[in-house]
Amino acid sequence: MSKFLIIGLGNIGNEYANTRHNIGFDVVNAFVEKHGGALEVKRLAYVAEVKWKGKQFVCICPTTYMNLSGRAFKYWMDKEKIPLENTLTVVDELALPLDRLRLRPSGSDAGHNGLKDIQNTLGTDKYPKLRFGIGNNYPKGLQAEFVLGKWLNSELVTVQLKIQKCVEVIESFAAVGIDQTMNEVNKLSIKV
């Protein structure tokens, strides 16, 4: 049975719930829910194991806070003996508009502290990432407030559509591989 590690990046705590920076948690929660699983607190993360079409998914939301996500990633990858190319990290992305997703087999951290820690822990940037565009519609100097802010009411329908699309992307990544999935996802514009 093929095994995959799905990592949603975010911060623990109610004050971070439903914020742009926690979209990785929201996507993993939606994936786990769709497949009848439930996240529970385990070592360094909320963890759920689900099965779909003969594939096993270990889904994690690190409890280490965003800037230390690498520890949870590496621990669960090693514990479950999952090859790096069978991991998928879901993360917020300022450089992409709200209607876009970007899937890549590797790439830099682009200034994202969660990705930076994973890269430093693993010693490579060659691991698959699904970037969830959050846009960059904020006044100069207020990037942190924007990223840690809640979604606007006008954004919520698009965000929900994109979360559902991300669940499909995870399934496609496992079913047909990253290349074919990238070709479909990276050209999509997801709008209401």
Secondary structure, DSSP 8 states (H G I E B T S, - for coil): -EEEEEEE----SGGGTTBGGGHHHHHHHHHHHHTT---EEETTEEEEEEEETTEEEEEEEESS-GGGHHHHHHHHHHHTT--GGGEEEEEEETTS-TT-EEEESS---TT-HHHHHHHHHHT-S-S-EEEEE------TT-HHHHHTSB--GGGHHHHHHHHHHHHHHHHHHHHH-HHHHHHHHTT-----
